[in-house]
């Protein structure tokens, strides 16, 4: 309290000094006497009140904002000689009576005490707002503190364990705030930073503490005071502090009960029918189903048409059944071990599958589309994928503010705290090219991770603390209080709609069974599970409450249970007729009209990928210009643009210009192109320059590719955050939304993709096999050993080839459609182009194919500026196509009888070999063949040679050629090393 005294003392001293210097006070009070009524009542400036008014005036002179606004208006009017206001005497009379009735003496010391007490009460209110969540009753089991600490902050006054007794209160009041027992019934003016008064401006200290406890220390714990926006903090205060806000109608309570019945009885039904099956049930957090439905209902009410969801496996079947509304028989038949897959691929376990569904929302009678994304066992890997798809759906709808499409992400407590991709995804939330205008995160906080105690699983107090980095409010709530959960979820939906920011709902619950239904949790958490076994299910608790207050009858409750049990039994009977699993029925991202009705490509042909020369010339000219007036570019960039123009005139392209022409041609055809990654706007190697920067005007930029034609598709090029895992997942999700878009992710250096390996392994390489999910994402991976050390050299192509599903021992049957059908059968395409023209064609082919496959392109570094690495327009005009293999076309091709050695290579090493062949005068004796598309080469060592070597005997035997190996055996990256390494390799292969 000393700091308050230090504050008040100078305030009083300065007021007196100001009064001595100005003879204002007397004029003010004399002017005020004219307001006194002539009646018998005591004037408001009687001796008992004048001292207080004098003190208030001193404070006002020092700082007008230090007094209530009504005093500020009064003193301003008095000084300015304003006309009589008939309301002022009444206002001041009330203030005077307020002071007199609560024991204010006539001395300045008592006035100083009043100021100190009001400041203390304001500090008390703020303490609850900041730290009240520490003592909130969040754990349904009553054995753990949600923030891992039972310590009660010393500035909080909690009577939770005192049943209304104020013993603890008085000790803390006296010790921390300087308040006494006699102050409990004193009335204090409430600050503008609280809404606990409702329509009242003042409350007794006893009532203030009671209302603060009810708001911040019961079943809801609020973390929001770290947000640095006052308006947002005030919004949250009003939503939770206003008395009586958390009231529900009887109809709302009955709906909540019915949803709880469906959630719990679904789990009970599965447990009865398949007691020995893993299903990762939701028991212990059944309230999650009505929570999600509340979020969806509220969002639909505010205009949302499409909700995209991502979640781990716990509770997924329940969400599919009761939120997405997947047919129950299709879920139940998944438990049949004899079920056979009718579609391609391997399929996946039932608790990984996704779903897409359009239906009418019963609460709002509006159409709503729901998509639950398929997810592997990597719990949080789906987070950025969901965000990317959400961004794409918003983009294609023109929904720049996120008012039509939104995302909901569900998390487990251990994964939310432990998985780095959560942090990466949060940091995309407010970036211009990645924001989804707010995501609602729902954490199913079981207070355990598999067998690991939270105290061993995280260093932060809560599992949700990662959300604080983006100023997302965090609402903790006891999952055994369904009404509190519903209110919190409703507020979360309103927050997202109002501020377009992320919000976290932390459902503090428990896991009734082990990690799965076959697991024994008593091995590692005996005390917790003893308590869980005693725990009354939330459905029974809530039903008993509603029956007791007459909202429903016992008969109505039992009829609701019987009704849903009957629905499950009937669906179970129908499920026995399903003997074939159609994986496509579980597709989370359908592309209507792209495939035929059976989900197959409409053809197995691909048109030529070349374009007209006029189109090439036009794109080249725009790429060489600045299409915005009075835009000053860097002098070095001017030279680059002049060089582009010169190439266009000469009908040749380098790597950057070939890419520009591929992208530009799509924009004319209405195909959206999106290029994302670290430093992609300029390009890691300063070759692209798709975004021009004005050298004199800050933040003024120009994207020439968006100025190609008046009517064109938009081009998005965006530097990403320094993330691979999160950003690649985001772009993968973006590519899921539509087949008619070219979505590219470029690594800063090729080997950086290894920090996104989870996305590559679990989604890109195997997504079609597991989930029948086509995706045309393009990965651009700069590759080549060029003296930059081991971490900036190889893009590790062998890893992609090892995961290719091609059979190295099978010789394919050739047909007219062989090239396209072979691509359709593979899981992805891997290329290492040696010419700009082939790079142009493979990008064009990616969209012209009748299906979508991921495309992995090993892009060059030194070839970007290599004088020989240029292509003529003749290789790109109409009628030309991508060359899977480029055979020898020099002297050796014209005199094949003189050839003594054939060298197979790929990528930039070709240019090193050609140079060395010429130096050794072996141009007729050595033929060099370039393998441009290498996805059919499965490898078991670094570089593609390892398994290609295994294929050569099979090829030689088929054509009855001598089994004489003519190729050396270096690994690929060594062949793309420094100049000395390239020279040595070339000599070895040629010699």
N, C-alpha and C positions, 0 to 999 in steps of 0.2 A: 504493500500500500504506500510505501515511501515514495515511489515514483509518481503517484497521484498527487501527493502533497507537494512535491517539487514542481509539479505542473500548475497547481492551483495558486501557490504562493506568488509567483511572478505575475500571474494573471491579475490577482487582486492589486498588487503594487502598481502595475502599469495602469490599471483603471483609475486608481486614486491620482496618480500623476497627471493623467490626461484630464481628469476632472479639475485639477488645480489650474491647468493651463487654459481650460475652456470653461466659461461660465454657462455651460449648457444644461447641466443637470437641473438647476432650479427652474430654468425656462421649460424644460420638459415636464417637470412635475406640476408646475403652475398651469401649464397648458392642459395637463391631464385632469386637473381639478374641475375643469369645465364639463367633464364627462360624468361627474358624480350626480347621482339621482338625488332629488330633494326629499325623497321618502324617508321613512324611519329606519330603514336598514343602514347598517354601517357602511360608509364609503369604502370602495375597494382599495383606496390608498390610505387606510387607517394606519395607526402606529404599528399594528401587528403584522402588516404586510409591506409597509414601505421599505423596510430594510431589505427584504428579499428583492423587491423591484430594483432597488439601488444596486444590489449585487449583480442582478441580471444585466443592468445597464452598463456596469463596469465591464462585465464580460463581453457585452456587445461592442463596446468601444474598441476593445482589444481585437475581437474577431467576430464579425456579424454571424458567421456560420456556427459559432460555438453555442448559440442559444436556439430554442425552437423557432420555427419559421414564423409563428404567430407573434412572438416577441420581436423578431426582426422587423416584421411589417409595422408593428406598433411604434417602435423607436424611429423607424424611417419616417413615418407619417408625422410623428411628433416633431422631429427636427425640421421637417419641411413645411410645418404649419398646415397640414392637410385639414380638410373639412371634417366635421364630426362624423364618426362612423357609429351608428347606434348599436352595432354588434360588439364593438370593442369593450365597453364596460362589462357586458355579460361574460365575454371570453376571459377578461382579466379577473373578474370576480370569481369565476370558476377556478382559475389558477391560484388565486389567493386562498380560496377556501381549501383547495387541494393541499396547499402548503401548510396552512394553519391546522387542518385536521390531522396532519401527520407529524405534528410536533416540531415544526420549524421555529426556532427561537429568533429573536430579533437581532442576534449578534452575527457579525460576519463569519465567525467561526462555525456557527451552525449551518450557514449557507454553504460554507466550504465543505462541510460534511455531506450535505445534500449532493453537491457536484461529485464528490468522491464516490458516494454510494451509487449514483447513476452510472458513473463510468465503470464501477465494479460490476454492476448488473449487465452492462453492455459487454464487458469482458467475459462474464459468465455465459451469456448467450452465444458469443462467438466460440467459446471453448466447446460447447455442445455441438455447434455446427462443424467444427474442425475434428473433434476427437470423440464425439458421442458414439461412433461406430465401434470403438474399442470395448465398450461395455454393453453393446446390444446383445440381446438373447438370440443368437443366430443358429446355434447348434441344436438340431432337434433331439440329439442324444443327450445333451446337457453334460458332456464329459470333456469336450475340447473347446478351446477358444479359437474362433475362426482366424484370428490374427496370430495364433501360436503363442499368445502371451496373456496371462491372467492379470497383469498389472493394470490398475485403474489410474488413469492420469490424475495428477494431484489437483488439477484445476476443474475437475468435474465433480458435481454434487449428485451422487446417485443414492436413491433410497430403495432400489430394487429389492435388496435383501433385508430392508428394515420395515417393510410393510407400512410405509407411510410415516414412520417415526423419523424425526429430523435430527437425531443424535449425530450421525455422521455429517449431515448437512451443516450443522452448527459449527462443528470442529473445523470443517474445511472453509466455511464462510468466514469465520473469525480469523483463521490462520492465513488464508490466501487472499480474501477479498476485503477483510476489515468489517464484515457485516456481523450482526449479532442476532440473538433470538428475537429481540424486540423488533427487528427489521422484517421478519417473515410476513407480517400482515401489512406492512407499509406498501403503498402503491407507488409504482415507478413508471415513468414515461418510457414507452418502448421505442427503440431506435428504428429507423427506416429500413434496417437490414434484417428485420424479422417480420414474420406474418403470424406469429402465434397468438396475437391478440384478436385476429379476425377483424371485426368492425370496431373493436375497442382499441384506444390509443394507449391505455395504461392498464397495468395489472399489479396485483400484489406479488411480492417476491415468492410467496408460497405457490401461487398459481403459475408464475413464470417457470419455476423449477418443475412443477408437475407437467406442464405442457411440453417443456423441452424433453423431459424423460419419455413422454408418450411418443414424441416425434422421433427422437434419435436413439433411444435406448431400449426399444422393445424388439419386435421381430424384423425391423428394417434397419440396416446400417448404411449410412450415406457417406460416400467420399466424393466431394465435389469442390471443396474450398481451395484446392490447388489450382483450379481453373482461373486463368488470368483475365477473364471477361466478366465484368460486374453484372451485365445484363443476364448472362447465362446463370450465374450464381443466384441472382434474384429469382429467376424463373424456377429453379429447383426448390429454393426456399418456399416459394408460394405454393408449389405443387404438394409439398409434404408438410409444411408447418400450419397451413390454414386449418383451423378447427373443423372437424366433420367432413374432410375431403374424402376419406376412405370409407364411404358408405355405398352399399350395393342394394339394388332393388331385390325383391323376392324372386323375380323372374331371372335376374342375373345369377343369384345364388343357386337356383334350380339348374340353370344351364351349366354352371361350374360343377355341380354335383354329378350331373349326367356325364360330363366329360371325364371326370375322375373315375366314374364307374367304368367307362370304356377303356381308359388307360390301364386300370388295375385288372379288370377281368380279362383283357387280352393277354396280359402276362400270365395270369392264373390258368387260362385255357392252354397256352403253350406248355406251361409247366406240367399240367395234367396229361396232355397227349404225348409229349416228347420229353420226359423227365431226364433222360440221359443225353440229350442233345445240347450242344453249345448254341446259345442264341443271344447272349449278352443282353439280358433283360434289363428293364428299367426299374425293377423293384427298389424302393427306397427313394425314388425321385419321380413317382408317377405324376406329380404335379407339372412336370415338364410339358406334357401333352396339352393340357388346358392353357399353360403359359404360352406355348407357340401359337395356339389358336387365337388367344387374346391379341398377340402381336399382329397376327395376320388380319384379324377382324378390324382392329383399330387402324391398321395401315390401309386396308381396303376402304374403310370409311373416309380416309383422307385422300383417296385417289389412286392408290397403288393398284396396278393391274398384274404385275408379274413379280413373284418372290422366288429368288434363287437361294437354295440352302446347301450348306455343307456341314457334315457332322462325322464324328467317329462311329464305331460300331455299336457302342452301348445305347440301346433304345432305338436303333435304326428301324427294326421291324415294326415297332409300335408307331413310330412316326410315319412310316409308309402306310400303315393300316388306318390310323386315326387322324392324321394331318393331311397327308397327300391323298388319301383315300384309294390306295391300291386295293384291287379286289382281294378279299381275304383268301379265296381259294387258291389264287396264284401264289400267295405267301405260304399257305399251308403245304402246297404240293412241293415246295422247296425242301421239305423235310423228308421226302420220299427218296431213299437211297437208290431206287431203280429208275429214277427220272433220267431220261436221255436228252441231250442237247440237240435241237434241230438245226441250230445255226452254226456258223463257222466258229472256230476258236475253242478255248478251253472253258470259258465261263469263270465264275468266281463264287465264293461262299456267299450265302444268302444275306449275311449282315454287312456286305460290302456294296451291294447293288444299289443303283439309283433308280430314278423314276421321273417322268414328266407327265403332268396331268392338268387339263383345263376343266374347271367346274364353276358352279355358281356358289358364291359365299353366302351361306344361309343367314348370317347375321346382318349383311348389308344388301343382299339380293343383287350383288354385282358380280360380273364375271371375274374370276381370278385364275391365273396360271401359276402352278407350283412346279418347281424343278428341284429335286434332291439329287445332288451330284454323287456319282459312284466314287468310292474312296478306298484306297488300299489300307493295309494295317498301319501304315505310317500316319499316325493320328492327325497331325495338323497339316499334312502335305496338301490337302485339298483347299486350304484357306486362300492362297493367292489364285488358285484356279477359279474358285467361285467369284472372286473379285474381278478377274479378267472377263469372265462371261457376263457378269453384271454390267461392267463397263461397256462391253460390246452391245448388249441389248439396249442400253440407254443410248448409245451412239446411233444405232440404226433407227431408233424411234425419235431421234432428235430431242431426247429427254435430258437436256443439259443440267437441269436442277435435281434430277433424281426423284421426280414426283410420280413416276409411273412404274419404275423398276427399282427394286431394292434387294439387298442380300441379308440373310441371317446366317450367322456362323455359330455352331454349337461346339463346345470344347469340354474336355475333362480337366480337372484342376491340375493334375500332375503335368499333363502335356502343355497346358496353357502357360505354365510357369517354366517348363523345361525346354520347349522346342524353340530354337532360334528363328524358325520361319514365321512364328507368331509376331515377333518383333519386326522382321522384314516386311511383313504384310501391313502392320500398323503404319509403318513409315511410308507406305504408298498412299495412305488414306487421304492426304491433302495435296498430293502432287497433281498439277493440272491435267496431265495426260493419263493419270491412273486413278484419280478419285472416283468413288462411286457415290459420293454425296451422303456418306454415313452408312455404317453397318451396325446392326444390333447383334452383339455377342452375348450368347447365353452359356454360362459355365455351369456344368453339372458337377458341383463340388462334392464329391464323395468323401472328401477328407482323407483320401488314401490313393496311392498309385500302385496298382497290382498288389504288392506286399509291402511297399515302402511307405513309411510314416511321413507325413508332411514335413516334420522337423528335420528329416534327412533328405527331403526332395527339393527344398528351396531355401534360399537365404532371405527372401522377402517376407514381410508379415503375411500378406495375402497372396494367393496364386494369381490374382488379377492385377498386381501392381504394374505389370508391363504396360497396361493401358494408360497409366498416368503420363507417359512420355508424349502422348498426343492430346492431352487435356480432355480425355474422355471421362465422363462421370461414371462412377462405379456404384451400383446399387446392390448391396448384399441383402439377402432376404432368407428367412427361415422357411425351408421348403415344406414344413409341416403346418404352415399357416397359409392355406390356399388363397384366401382373400387378399392377404398382403402381397402374395406373388402376383396375383392378377392386377392389382393396382400398380405395382412396380412395372410390370410389363406394358401396361397401358401408357404410363408416363414415358417409358423408354421409346415407345413408338411415336409419341407426340414430340419428344426431344429430337428424334431423328428427322421428323418432318419439319420441325421448326428451325433447327440450326444446321441441318445437313452435316452432322458430325457423328462419329462413332459413340456408342454407349454400351456399357457392360452390365448385364444382370447376372449376379452370382447367386445361384440356387444352392444354398448350403444344405446338404442332405446327407444321405448315407447309402451304402451299397449293401442291400440285404443279403446277397449271396457273395461268393468269392469273385475273383476276377472274371471267371465264367462259371457256368452252372456245375462244372465238374471239379472246381477248385475248392480246397479246404482253407478258409481264411483263419480258423482258430490256431493254426500252426504259428502264425506271426502276429495276429492281433487278438489275443484271447479276451482281454477286458472289453474292447470295443464290441466284439461280436456277442459277448454275454449280454451287453446292453441292447444290441440290435435285436437279439432273440426275444427280449422283453418288450420291444417297441410296438405300440399299437399302430397299425397302418393308418395312413393319413385319411383314407377313404372313410374308415370307421369313425375316426375323430370328427371329421367334418359332417358326416351323416348324423351322428349323435347330436351335434350342435344344432343342426337345422331342424331335426325332429324335436329337440327340446324347446326351441323357440317357435315352433309351429309353422315353419316355412314349408316343410314337407311332412308327410306322415310316414310311419314305418312301412305301411302297405305300398305306398307310392315308391319308396326306395327299393323295396324288394322286387316290385314289378319292373323297375328300370334295370335291375341286375338280371332278372329272368329274361327280359327282352334281348339284352345284348348277348347273353349266353346262348339263346336260341339262334341268333344271327351267326354266331361262331360255329355252332353245331351244323347248321345247314350248309355253311361254306365248307366245312370239313368233309361233309358227305360229297359235295360236288368236286372237291379237290382230288378224290380218289380216281376220278375219271381222267385226270390229266396225267398222261404218261410221257409227254414230250415237253421239254423246256424250250420256250422261244426266248432267247436272250434279248432279241430286239424289242420284246414287250417291256423290258426294263431299261430302255434307252433314256438317258437323261437329257440328251440334246438332239432331238430329231431335226432333220432338214426336209420339210415337206416339199415334194415335187422334184427333189434332186435325184433320188433313186426311184425305181419302179415300186409297185405296191408290195413286192416281196423283199424290198430292201436291197436289191441288186442293182448294179450299174445299168443304165439304159442301153449302153453299147460297150464294145471292147475295142474302140478305135480312138485315135487322137489325131486331130487335124494338124497340118504343118504349123510350126510355131513362128515362122518368119512373118514380117509385116512389110508394107509397101515402102519404097524408098522415100516417097514424099513424107511419109510419117516419120521415118528415121531423121530426115533432114529437119523437119519442123521441131521435133523434140531436141535435136542437137543444137539448133539455134536458140531455143528458149533456155536450154541448160548453159549456154554461153553468155547469157545476158542478165541484166538486172531489170526486171519488169516493173519496178516502182520508181516514180520520179523523185528527183532530189534525194537520192539514197547514195551515200558515200561509202564505198567498200574499201577494204584494205588493199594497199598497192600490190602486195604479193598475190592476193586473190584475183586482182585484175589480170595478172599474167596467166594465172590458171585458166580463167575464162577465155582469154585470147587464144590459148593453146587448144581449148575445146572447140572454139569456132574454126580454127585452122584445121583440126582433125575432121570436123564436119564437112568442110569444103573439100577436103581430100578423100572423103568417103571412107574413113577409117575410124575405129573406136579403140579406146583403151578400156581397162577394167571398169573404171568409174563411169565412163560414158555409156558403156554397154548396160550397166545396171540401171542408169538413168533412163535409157530407152525402153528397157523391159518394164520398169515401173510406170513410165509415162504412157506406154501403150495400153496398159490396163486401165488407167484413169479414163482414157477416151472411151473404153468399152464399158464403163460404169462399175468397174471393180475397185473396191476400196483397197488401198495399200497402206500398211502400217509397219514401220520400221522402228524397233525399240532396242535399247541396250545402252551400255556405258559409252558415252561420247560418240554416238552414231551420227549426230547431226553434222559434225565436221568429219568424223571418221578417225579412228585411232591413229592412222598413218597419214592424216591430213590430205586425203585424196577425194573425199566425197563432197563436202561443202554444200549440203542440201539446205542449210539455213544460213542466210547471209545476215551479217550484223552491221548496222550503221555505225560508222566510226565516230560520229559526232553527236548522235542522239541515243541516250541510254535506253536499253530494252527495246529499241526499234529493230525489228527483224523482217526478213522477207524470205518466203519459200517459193522460189520460181516454179517448182513443179505444180503448185496450185494455181498457176497462171497459164497453163498450156492451152486450155479451151474455156469458153464461157460456160458450156455445159459439160462438166466432168465430175467424176467421183472425187472425193476429197483424199488428199495424201496426208498421212500423219507420220511425222518423224519426231521422235522424242528421246532426249537423253534420259536415262533412268537413274535411279539411286544406285549406289555402289553395292548392288545385290545381284546375285545370279539365281539362287534358289527361288526367291520370291518373284523376281521379275520374269524368269522363264515360265514359272507356273502361271503368272498373270497372262502372259502372251498365249500360252497354251489354252487357257480359258477363253481368251478373246477369239481365238481361231475356232473354238467349238460352236460359236453362235451362228456362223453362216459359212457355207462352202464358197460363197462368192466374194472372198476377200483374200488377199495375199498378206499374211501376217509373218513377219520376220523378226527373229531375235538374233542379235549379233553379240558375240563375246568380245571383250576387249582384246584378249588373246585366246587362242583356241583351247588351251588347257584349262582356262578358267571355268569351263563347263563342269569340271569335276565337283565344284561346290553346289551344283544343281543336279547332281547325279540321281538324287531321289526322284525328281520329276522325269528325268530321262528314263530311268529303269522302270518305275512303277506306272507311269502314265503314257509316255511317248512310245516306247518300244513295245509295250504289252497292252495298251489300252484297247486296241481293236480285238485282240484275242479274248480278253477278259470281259469286255463290256460292249462289243460290237460298235465301238465308237470310232468313226473315221475322223481324222484331223489332218489338215494340210499345213501345219506350222513348218516354217523354214528356219533351220539353225545355220548361221553363218559363223564359221570357226576359222579364224586366221591360223595358218599352219605353215611350218617350215623351219628347218634348222639353219639359222642364218647368223650365228654368232652372238645371240642374245641370251645364251644360257639355257639351262634345262627347263626353267619355268615359263619361258616365253617362246617356246619352239613347237613342240609337237601337240597337235590337237587330239592325239591318241586315237587315230582312226580305228586301230585294232579293237578298241572297246565297242565301237558301234558295229563293227563287222562280226564280232563275237556274239552279239545279241541279235544278229540277223537270223531269220528263220529259214534261210536257204539251205538245201541239202547238198553238200559238196560232193556226194557220191552219185547223185542222180543226174542223168543227162536229159534235159527237157526235150519235149516233142515240139518241133517247129511247125508253125502255121502262119497264116497271114496276120493274125492278131497276136503273134507270139510276144512281141516287145511290150505291148500293153498288158496282156494277161499275166506275163511274168511279174510285172510291177504290181498288179492287183494281188497276186499270191504272196508277196513279201510284206513284211511288217513296216519297213521303211526303206528309203532310197538314200544311198550314200554316193556322192560324186566328188571327184577332185579334178576340176576342169583345168585344161592347159591353155585355153584361148578365151578371150572376152566374148567371142560369138557363142561359144558353147555355154558359157555362163548365162548369157542372154536367153538362149533357147531353153535351158533347164528351168529358169524362172518362169518363162512363158508356159512351158509344158505343165508346170505345177497346177495351173488353173484350167488349162484346156483338157486335162485328163478327165474321164467320166467318173472318177472317184477321187478320194483324197488320201494321201499318204504323207507322213512326215518326211521332210527332205533335209538331209544333212549335207551341207556344202563345206568342203575344206577350201577356204578362200586363201589367196596368196598374200604375200607381203612384198617381197622384192619385185614380183611380176607387176605390181601396180604401176611401176614406172620403168619396167624393162622395155628397151627399144624394140625388141622382137615380139613382145607380147601384145600385139595389136591385131585386130581383125578388120577385114574389108566389109563394106556394106553388102558385097556380093554373098557373104556367108550368112546374112541376116534378113535378106529380102524375102518377099512372099515365095512360098514353096520350099524354103529351107527348113531343116529340123535339127534337133539335138543329135549329136553323134556319140553313141555309146562307146565306140572304139574308133580311134583315128589311126588308120594304118600308115605305113611309110609312103610318102608321096614325093620323095626326092629321086636321086640317081639310082638308088638301090631298087626302087619300084619299077624303073624302066629296064633294068637288067637283072631280073630275079635269079638267073642262072649263075650270077657272080656272087650272090649273097652267101656268106659263110656263117653268119651269126644273126639271130633275131633277138632283139632286146625288148622286153615288155617293161614299161614304166608308167608312171602316173604323176600328174602335177608338174611342178616347176623343174624337177630334175631333168625333164626332157630337154630344156634349153642348155643345161650343162653338158648333157650327152652330145647334143648336136655340135656344140662348140668344140668339144674334145675330139669328136669324130672328124671334124674338118681339120683340126690341128694335126691329126695323125694320118690324114689322107686316106680315110677308110669309108668314104661316102658310098662306094659301090659294094663294099664287102659286108657292111653292117646295116641292117634295117632296124628301125626303131618304131615300135607300135605303142600308142598311148591308150591306156585303159581309162576312159573318162568316168564311166559309171562302175563303181567297184562294190556295190551293195551285195553282189552275188558271191563275193569272196569272203568266206568265213575264216577268221584268223585265230591262231592260238599263240601268237607272239606279236611283238611290236612291229607294226607295218603290215601291208597286205601280202607280202611275198610268202609268208609262212604257209598259208593254206593254198595259195595259188600253186605252190610247188606240189601240193598233194593232188591237185586237179590235173596237172600236166600229163602224168602217166595215163589217166583215164582218157584224155583227149587223144594222145598219141596212139593208144591201142585202138580206139574207135576208127581212126583213119589209117591204121597199119603203118605208122611212121616209126622210125627208130626211136627207142627209148633212151635217147642221149640228151642229157640235160645241158643246155647251152647258156643257162643263166647263172649268175653268181648269187650269193645268198646274203646280201647285206640287209639289215632291217631298214625300214622305210625312212625313219627320221634321220638315220646316218647319211642316207642318200641326199638329204636336204640340209646338209650342214653348212659349215663355213666354206669359203672358197677352196681352201686346201683339201677339205674332206671331199668336196664335189669333184675336184681334179683327180684325187686318188681313186674315188669310186668310178669315175668315167674311164680312167685308164684300165681299171680292173675288169670292167664289163666289156670294154672294147678289145682288150689285149688277148 
